[in-house]
Amino acid sequence: MVNAAALTAVMVKPFAGAAGLADLLRDPRLNSVVIGPGCGTGRATKEMVAAVLVSQAAAVLDADALTAFKDEPNVMLALLREPCVLTPHEGEFDRVFEGLLKSSETRIEAARAAARAARCTVLLKGPDTVIAAPDGRAIVNSHAPPTLATAGSGDVLAGLIGGLMAQGLDSYKAAAIAAWLHGEAAFRFGPGLIAEDLPELLPAVLADLKGQSDEPTDHPPG
C-alpha cells in the first residue's frame, strides 16, 4: 500500500510471500524480475529468490538477495541459470564466492571465475565495474564518476539491467549497457547526485544515443 500510494505512475500488484510471487510469474508478460533491494535477509527472501529462479523470467539478484544466502551460498548457486545477473559489490561478492577475490590476481579473473561457477552473468561493482559471462567474456566499465557512491544507486543499476532484459537483451549485454548508461547519467548530473536523479536523466542519454545512430555516414550504401 505504501508503494501504491507513492508511485502514481507505476503499476503495483500485491502478492503474499514466495507462493504469491510464483503465481504472478506464471504470467508470461512478467518476464523480468529484480529482487533484493529492501527485501531483508531472512528466510522469506531466500524463498522468493528461489521462486524467481525456478520461473522462466529473466532475473537480477542484488543486495539482500545475495546476502540472504551468505551462510549457504551453494543453495543459491545450484538454482542459478541464464538469463540471470548477479550484481554484488565486493562485500557481497565475498559472501557468495568466499575467498575468490583474495585468491585471484585481478578483479577480472575473480569475476570470470564467479560467472563460471554461477553459470550466469556476474557484475562486480566498483570504480572499475567488471561484467563477466560464463563463457569467459568480460568487459570493464570505467565510465562512472565517484558520485555514484551514494545510497540506492546500485538499486537503479539493477533496475536498468532488468528493464533491458525485459526488452529482450541477453544478460551479458544488458549488464554491460546498463553499467555504461548508469555512469553516463551520473556524469551528466554532476555533484550532488542522489539515486532518484538517475532515472530522470536516462531519456536524454538514450535520445542522444539514438541521434548518433541516425546520423548519416560517408560510407556508400550496400
Phi and psi restraints in degrees (value plus and minus 20) as a CYANA .aco file:
   2 VAL   PHI     -81.5   -41.5
   2 VAL   PSI     -67.2   -27.2
   3 ASN   PHI     -86.4   -46.4
   3 ASN   PSI     -60.8   -20.8
   4 ALA   PHI     -80.8   -40.8
   4 ALA   PSI     -56.1   -16.1
   5 ALA   PHI     -96.0   -56.0
   5 ALA   PSI     -52.5   -12.5
   6 ALA   PHI    -110.0   -70.0
   6 ALA   PSI     -50.0   -10.0
   7 LEU   PHI    -124.8   -84.8
   7 LEU   PSI      60.6   100.6
   8 THR   PHI     -89.5   -49.5
   8 THR   PSI     -40.8    -0.8
   9 ALA   PHI    -122.5   -82.5
   9 ALA   PSI     -11.1    28.9
  10 VAL   PHI    -137.9   -97.9
  10 VAL   PSI     111.3   151.3
  11 MET   PHI     -95.2   -55.2
  11 MET   PSI     113.3   153.3
  12 VAL   PHI    -143.0  -103.0
  12 VAL   PSI     113.4   153.4
  13 LYS   PHI    -145.2  -105.2
  13 LYS   PSI     105.0   145.0
  14 PRO   PHI     -98.1   -58.1
  14 PRO   PSI     132.5   172.5
  15 PHE   PHI    -171.3  -131.3
  15 PHE   PSI     140.6   180.6
  16 ALA   PHI    -132.5   -92.5
  16 ALA   PSI      83.8   123.8
  17 GLY   PHI      45.9    85.9
  17 GLY   PSI    -187.4  -147.4
  18 ALA   PHI     -84.6   -44.6
  18 ALA   PSI     -57.5   -17.5
  19 ALA   PHI     -84.6   -44.6
  19 ALA   PSI     -60.0   -20.0
  20 GLY   PHI     -86.7   -46.7
  20 GLY   PSI     -59.5   -19.5
  21 LEU   PHI     -84.3   -44.3
  21 LEU   PSI     -62.6   -22.6
  22 ALA   PHI     -79.6   -39.6
  22 ALA   PSI     -59.9   -19.9
  23 ASP   PHI     -82.9   -42.9
  23 ASP   PSI     -64.1   -24.1
  24 LEU   PHI     -78.0   -38.0
  24 LEU   PSI     -62.1   -22.1
  25 LEU   PHI     -96.4   -56.4
  25 LEU   PSI     -20.8    19.2
  26 ARG   PHI     -94.1   -54.1
  26 ARG   PSI     -36.2     3.8
  27 ASP   PHI     -97.6   -57.6
  27 ASP   PSI      94.9   134.9
  28 PRO   PHI     -84.2   -44.2
  28 PRO   PSI     -36.8     3.2
  29 ARG   PHI     -91.3   -51.3
  29 ARG   PSI     -44.2    -4.2
  30 LEU   PHI    -109.6   -69.6
  30 LEU   PSI      57.8    97.8
  31 ASN   PHI    -120.6   -80.6
  31 ASN   PSI     -13.9    26.1
  32 SER   PHI    -171.2  -131.2
  32 SER   PSI     115.7   155.7
  33 VAL   PHI    -150.7  -110.7
  33 VAL   PSI     112.7   152.7
  34 VAL   PHI    -129.2   -89.2
  34 VAL   PSI     103.9   143.9
  35 ILE   PHI    -154.6  -114.6
  35 ILE   PSI     119.5   159.5
  36 GLY   PHI     119.9   159.9
  36 GLY   PSI     -76.2   -36.2
  37 PRO   PHI     -78.4   -38.4
  37 PRO   PSI     102.7   142.7
  38 GLY   PHI      53.8    93.8
  38 GLY   PSI     -10.1    29.9
  39 CYS   PHI    -100.8   -60.8
  39 CYS   PSI     -43.3    -3.3
  40 GLY   PHI      67.3   107.3
  40 GLY   PSI     147.8   187.8
  41 THR   PHI    -137.0   -97.0
  41 THR   PSI       3.6    43.6
  42 GLY   PHI    -111.6   -71.6
  42 GLY   PSI    -190.1  -150.1
  43 ARG   PHI     -80.7   -40.7
  43 ARG   PSI     -55.9   -15.9
  44 ALA   PHI     -79.7   -39.7
  44 ALA   PSI     -59.4   -19.4
  45 THR   PHI     -86.9   -46.9
  45 THR   PSI     -62.7   -22.7
  46 LYS   PHI     -77.1   -37.1
  46 LYS   PSI     -63.6   -23.6
  47 GLU   PHI     -87.6   -47.6
  47 GLU   PSI     -56.9   -16.9
  48 MET   PHI     -90.5   -50.5
  48 MET   PSI     -58.5   -18.5
  49 VAL   PHI     -79.9   -39.9
  49 VAL   PSI     -64.3   -24.3
  50 ALA   PHI     -80.9   -40.9
  50 ALA   PSI     -60.3   -20.3
  51 ALA   PHI     -82.6   -42.6
  51 ALA   PSI     -59.0   -19.0
  52 VAL   PHI     -85.9   -45.9
  52 VAL   PSI     -64.8   -24.8
  53 LEU   PHI     -93.0   -53.0
  53 LEU   PSI     -43.0    -3.0
  54 VAL   PHI    -108.5   -68.5
  54 VAL   PSI     -24.2    15.8
  55 SER   PHI    -103.5   -63.5
  55 SER   PSI     158.9   198.9
  56 GLN   PHI    -112.3   -72.3
  56 GLN   PSI     -20.0    20.0
  57 ALA   PHI     -96.7   -56.7
  57 ALA   PSI     127.1   167.1
  58 ALA   PHI     -83.3   -43.3
  58 ALA   PSI     128.3   168.3
  59 ALA   PHI    -156.5  -116.5
  59 ALA   PSI     121.1   161.1
  60 VAL   PHI    -141.4  -101.4
  60 VAL   PSI     100.8   140.8
  61 LEU   PHI    -126.6   -86.6
  61 LEU   PSI      99.6   139.6
  62 ASP   PHI    -154.1  -114.1
  62 ASP   PSI     139.7   179.7
  63 ALA   PHI      30.5    70.5
  63 ALA   PSI    -138.9   -98.9
  64 ASP   PHI     -83.0   -43.0
  64 ASP   PSI     -45.8    -5.8
  65 ALA   PHI     -83.8   -43.8
  65 ALA   PSI     -47.7    -7.7
  66 LEU   PHI    -107.4   -67.4
  66 LEU   PSI     -66.9   -26.9
  67 THR   PHI     -84.2   -44.2
  67 THR   PSI     -49.9    -9.9
  68 ALA   PHI     -78.5   -38.5
  68 ALA   PSI     -45.2    -5.2
  69 PHE   PHI    -121.9   -81.9
  69 PHE   PSI      -0.8    39.2
  70 LYS   PHI     -81.8   -41.8
  70 LYS   PSI     -48.8    -8.8
  71 ASP   PHI    -110.4   -70.4
  71 ASP   PSI     -32.9     7.1
  72 GLU   PHI    -168.0  -128.0
  72 GLU   PSI      41.0    81.0
  73 PRO   PHI     -79.9   -39.9
  73 PRO   PSI     -48.7    -8.7
  74 ASN   PHI     -84.9   -44.9
  74 ASN   PSI     -45.9    -5.9
  75 VAL   PHI     -83.5   -43.5
  75 VAL   PSI     -65.5   -25.5
  76 MET   PHI     -88.5   -48.5
  76 MET   PSI     -64.1   -24.1
  77 LEU   PHI     -78.7   -38.7
  77 LEU   PSI     -55.1   -15.1
  78 ALA   PHI     -87.2   -47.2
  78 ALA   PSI     -45.1    -5.1
  79 LEU   PHI    -110.1   -70.1
  79 LEU   PSI     -38.6     1.4
  80 LEU   PHI     -85.2   -45.2
  80 LEU   PSI     129.6   169.6
  81 ARG   PHI    -181.5  -141.5
  81 ARG   PSI     153.7   193.7
  82 GLU   PHI    -114.6   -74.6
  82 GLU   PSI     132.5   172.5
  83 PRO   PHI    -100.9   -60.9
  83 PRO   PSI     103.6   143.6
  84 CYS   PHI    -172.5  -132.5
  84 CYS   PSI     124.8   164.8
  85 VAL   PHI    -150.0  -110.0
  85 VAL   PSI     109.8   149.8
  86 LEU   PHI    -118.1   -78.1
  86 LEU   PSI     116.0   156.0
  87 THR   PHI    -145.4  -105.4
  87 THR   PSI      40.9    80.9
  88 PRO   PHI    -102.3   -62.3
  88 PRO   PSI     127.6   167.6
  89 HIS   PHI    -102.2   -62.2
  89 HIS   PSI    -199.7  -159.7
  90 GLU   PHI     -82.4   -42.4
  90 GLU   PSI     -56.9   -16.9
  91 GLY   PHI     -84.5   -44.5
  91 GLY   PSI     -65.4   -25.4
  92 GLU   PHI     -86.4   -46.4
  92 GLU   PSI     -57.7   -17.7
  93 PHE   PHI     -78.1   -38.1
  93 PHE   PSI     -63.7   -23.7
  94 ASP   PHI     -89.5   -49.5
  94 ASP   PSI     -46.9    -6.9
  95 ARG   PHI     -90.0   -50.0
  95 ARG   PSI     -53.8   -13.8
  96 VAL   PHI    -109.2   -69.2
  96 VAL   PSI     -61.0   -21.0
  97 PHE   PHI    -139.0   -99.0
  97 PHE   PSI      48.1    88.1
  98 GLU   PHI     -77.5   -37.5
  98 GLU   PSI     107.8   147.8
  99 GLY   PHI      60.5   100.5
  99 GLY   PSI     -27.2    12.8
 100 LEU   PHI     -88.9   -48.9
 100 LEU   PSI     -60.4   -20.4
 101 LEU   PHI     -82.8   -42.8
 101 LEU   PSI     -64.4   -24.4
 102 LYS   PHI     -86.4   -46.4
 102 LYS   PSI     -54.0   -14.0
 103 SER   PHI    -107.5   -67.5
 103 SER   PSI     -29.2    10.8
 104 SER   PHI    -113.8   -73.8
 104 SER   PSI     126.2   166.2
 105 GLU   PHI     -89.6   -49.6
 105 GLU   PSI     -53.0   -13.0
 106 THR   PHI    -159.1  -119.1
 106 THR   PSI     143.3   183.3
 107 ARG   PHI     -84.1   -44.1
 107 ARG   PSI     -52.8   -12.8
 108 ILE   PHI     -83.6   -43.6
 108 ILE   PSI     -66.4   -26.4
 109 GLU   PHI     -81.1   -41.1
 109 GLU   PSI     -61.3   -21.3
 110 ALA   PHI     -84.7   -44.7
 110 ALA   PSI     -64.6   -24.6
 111 ALA   PHI     -85.4   -45.4
 111 ALA   PSI     -59.5   -19.5
 112 ARG   PHI     -82.6   -42.6
 112 ARG   PSI     -65.0   -25.0
 113 ALA   PHI     -83.3   -43.3
 113 ALA   PSI     -59.4   -19.4
 114 ALA   PHI     -84.7   -44.7
 114 ALA   PSI     -62.5   -22.5
 115 ALA   PHI     -84.0   -44.0
 115 ALA   PSI     -58.2   -18.2
 116 ARG   PHI     -83.9   -43.9
 116 ARG   PSI     -64.5   -24.5
 117 ALA   PHI     -86.2   -46.2
 117 ALA   PSI     -56.4   -16.4
 118 ALA   PHI    -105.9   -65.9
 118 ALA   PSI     -36.7     3.3
 119 ARG   PHI      40.7    80.7
 119 ARG   PSI      12.5    52.5
 120 CYS   PHI    -177.7  -137.7
 120 CYS   PSI     156.8   196.8
 121 THR   PHI     -93.6   -53.6
 121 THR   PSI     118.1   158.1
 122 VAL   PHI    -141.4  -101.4
 122 VAL   PSI     107.2   147.2
 123 LEU   PHI    -131.7   -91.7
 123 LEU   PSI      87.8   127.8
 124 LEU   PHI    -113.1   -73.1
 124 LEU   PSI      87.9   127.9
 125 LYS   PHI     -94.1   -54.1
 125 LYS   PSI     132.3   172.3
 126 GLY   PHI     142.0   182.0
 126 GLY   PSI    -197.4  -157.4
 127 PRO   PHI     -76.8   -36.8
 127 PRO   PSI     -52.9   -12.9
 128 ASP   PHI    -138.6   -98.6
 128 ASP   PSI      67.0   107.0
 129 THR   PHI     -89.1   -49.1
 129 THR   PSI     111.5   151.5
 130 VAL   PHI    -128.4   -88.4
 130 VAL   PSI     108.2   148.2
 131 ILE   PHI    -132.4   -92.4
 131 ILE   PSI     102.2   142.2
 132 ALA   PHI    -147.8  -107.8
 132 ALA   PSI     121.2   161.2
 133 ALA   PHI    -124.6   -84.6
 133 ALA   PSI     139.0   179.0
 134 PRO   PHI     -80.8   -40.8
 134 PRO   PSI     -45.4    -5.4
 135 ASP   PHI    -104.5   -64.5
 135 ASP   PSI     -15.3    24.7
 136 GLY   PHI      81.6   121.6
 136 GLY   PSI     -31.6     8.4
 137 ARG   PHI     -82.9   -42.9
 137 ARG   PSI     125.5   165.5
 138 ALA   PHI    -170.4  -130.4
 138 ALA   PSI     124.3   164.3
 139 ILE   PHI    -148.8  -108.8
 139 ILE   PSI     118.1   158.1
 140 VAL   PHI    -128.3   -88.3
 140 VAL   PSI     101.5   141.5
 141 ASN   PHI    -123.5   -83.5
 141 ASN   PSI      90.3   130.3
 142 SER   PHI    -125.7   -85.7
 142 SER   PSI     -12.2    27.8
 143 HIS   PHI    -103.6   -63.6
 143 HIS   PSI      51.4    91.4
 144 ALA   PHI    -178.2  -138.2
 144 ALA   PSI     107.0   147.0
 145 PRO   PHI    -104.2   -64.2
 145 PRO   PSI     142.4   182.4
 146 PRO   PHI     -81.4   -41.4
 146 PRO   PSI     -40.9    -0.9
 147 THR   PHI     -84.4   -44.4
 147 THR   PSI     -34.9     5.1
 148 LEU   PHI     -91.1   -51.1
 148 LEU   PSI     -30.8     9.2
 149 ALA   PHI     -99.5   -59.5
 149 ALA   PSI      44.8    84.8
 150 THR   PHI    -157.2  -117.2
 150 THR   PSI     130.2   170.2
 151 ALA   PHI     -76.2   -36.2
 151 ALA   PSI     110.4   150.4
 152 GLY   PHI      72.3   112.3
 152 GLY   PSI     -32.4     7.6
 153 SER   PHI     -86.7   -46.7
 153 SER   PSI     -53.5   -13.5
 154 GLY   PHI     -86.2   -46.2
 154 GLY   PSI     -52.6   -12.6
 155 ASP   PHI     -83.4   -43.4
 155 ASP   PSI     -59.5   -19.5
 156 VAL   PHI     -83.9   -43.9
 156 VAL   PSI     -62.8   -22.8
 157 LEU   PHI     -79.3   -39.3
 157 LEU   PSI     -65.5   -25.5
 158 ALA   PHI     -78.9   -38.9
 158 ALA   PSI     -61.4   -21.4
 159 GLY   PHI     -84.2   -44.2
 159 GLY   PSI     -59.0   -19.0
 160 LEU   PHI     -81.8   -41.8
 160 LEU   PSI     -64.4   -24.4
 161 ILE   PHI     -81.5   -41.5
 161 ILE   PSI     -66.9   -26.9
 162 GLY   PHI     -80.7   -40.7
 162 GLY   PSI     -59.6   -19.6
 163 GLY   PHI     -85.5   -45.5
 163 GLY   PSI     -60.0   -20.0
 164 LEU   PHI     -88.6   -48.6
 164 LEU   PSI     -57.9   -17.9
 165 MET   PHI     -88.1   -48.1
 165 MET   PSI     -53.5   -13.5
 166 ALA   PHI     -81.4   -41.4
 166 ALA   PSI     -46.7    -6.7
 167 GLN   PHI    -109.9   -69.9
 167 GLN   PSI     -17.8    22.2
 168 GLY   PHI      89.0   129.0
 168 GLY   PSI     -22.5    17.5
 169 LEU   PHI     -92.5   -52.5
 169 LEU   PSI     125.2   165.2
 170 ASP   PHI     -91.8   -51.8
 170 ASP   PSI     145.4   185.4
 171 SER   PHI     -83.3   -43.3
 171 SER   PSI     -59.8   -19.8
 172 TYR   PHI     -85.6   -45.6
 172 TYR   PSI     -69.0   -29.0
 173 LYS   PHI     -85.3   -45.3
 173 LYS   PSI     -61.0   -21.0
 174 ALA   PHI     -81.1   -41.1
 174 ALA   PSI     -63.2   -23.2
 175 ALA   PHI     -86.5   -46.5
 175 ALA   PSI     -62.2   -22.2
 176 ALA   PHI     -87.0   -47.0
 176 ALA   PSI     -64.6   -24.6
 177 ILE   PHI     -86.1   -46.1
 177 ILE   PSI     -63.1   -23.1
 178 ALA   PHI     -81.7   -41.7
 178 ALA   PSI     -60.1   -20.1
 179 ALA   PHI     -81.2   -41.2
 179 ALA   PSI     -61.7   -21.7
 180 TRP   PHI     -87.7   -47.7
 180 TRP   PSI     -66.3   -26.3
 181 LEU   PHI     -80.1   -40.1
 181 LEU   PSI     -61.2   -21.2
 182 HIS   PHI     -77.8   -37.8
 182 HIS   PSI     -68.2   -28.2
 183 GLY   PHI     -86.9   -46.9
 183 GLY   PSI     -60.7   -20.7
 184 GLU   PHI     -83.8   -43.8
 184 GLU   PSI     -62.1   -22.1
 185 ALA   PHI     -80.5   -40.5
 185 ALA   PSI     -61.6   -21.6
 186 ALA   PHI     -86.1   -46.1
 186 ALA   PSI     -61.3   -21.3
 187 PHE   PHI     -79.4   -39.4
 187 PHE   PSI     -61.1   -21.1
 188 ARG   PHI     -87.3   -47.3
 188 ARG   PSI     -53.5   -13.5
 189 PHE   PHI     -94.0   -54.0
 189 PHE   PSI     -65.2   -25.2
 190 GLY   PHI      66.8   106.8
 190 GLY   PSI    -176.6  -136.6
 191 PRO   PHI     -82.7   -42.7
 191 PRO   PSI     133.9   173.9
 192 GLY   PHI      65.2   105.2
 192 GLY   PSI      -9.6    30.4
 193 LEU   PHI     -82.6   -42.6
 193 LEU   PSI     116.7   156.7
 194 ILE   PHI    -143.8  -103.8
 194 ILE   PSI     142.3   182.3
 195 ALA   PHI     -76.2   -36.2
 195 ALA   PSI     -57.5   -17.5
 196 GLU   PHI     -84.6   -44.6
 196 GLU   PSI     -37.8     2.2
 197 ASP   PHI     -94.0   -54.0
 197 ASP   PSI     -47.6    -7.6
 198 LEU   PHI     -83.1   -43.1
 198 LEU   PSI     -69.0   -29.0
 199 PRO   PHI     -81.2   -41.2
 199 PRO   PSI     -50.7   -10.7
 200 GLU   PHI     -86.1   -46.1
 200 GLU   PSI     -44.8    -4.8
 201 LEU   PHI    -109.7   -69.7
 201 LEU   PSI     -35.4     4.6
 202 LEU   PHI     -83.4   -43.4
 202 LEU   PSI     -59.6   -19.6
 203 PRO   PHI     -76.5   -36.5
 203 PRO   PSI     -60.4   -20.4
 204 ALA   PHI     -88.5   -48.5
 204 ALA   PSI     -59.1   -19.1
 205 VAL   PHI     -82.0   -42.0
 205 VAL   PSI     -66.6   -26.6
 206 LEU   PHI     -87.2   -47.2
 206 LEU   PSI     -57.8   -17.8
 207 ALA   PHI     -83.9   -43.9
 207 ALA   PSI     -60.8   -20.8
 208 ASP   PHI     -85.4   -45.4
 208 ASP   PSI     -59.4   -19.4
 209 LEU   PHI     -84.4   -44.4
 209 LEU   PSI     -60.5   -20.5
 210 LYS   PHI     -85.0   -45.0
 210 LYS   PSI     -59.7   -19.7
 211 GLY   PHI     -81.4   -41.4
 211 GLY   PSI     -59.9   -19.9
 212 GLN   PHI     -85.6   -45.6
 212 GLN   PSI     -58.4   -18.4
 213 SER   PHI     -92.0   -52.0
 213 SER   PSI     -43.9    -3.9
 214 ASP   PHI    -106.9   -66.9
 214 ASP   PSI     -28.5    11.5
 215 GLU   PHI     -86.6   -46.6
 215 GLU   PSI     117.1   157.1
 216 PRO   PHI     -87.3   -47.3
 216 PRO   PSI     131.8   171.8
 217 THR   PHI    -133.9   -93.9
 217 THR   PSI     149.8   189.8
 218 ASP   PHI    -104.8   -64.8
 218 ASP   PSI     -21.7    18.3
 219 HIS   PHI     -98.5   -58.5
 219 HIS   PSI     117.1   157.1
 220 PRO   PHI     -89.1   -49.1
 220 PRO   PSI     133.2   173.2
 221 PRO   PHI     -87.0   -47.0
 221 PRO   PSI     139.7   179.7
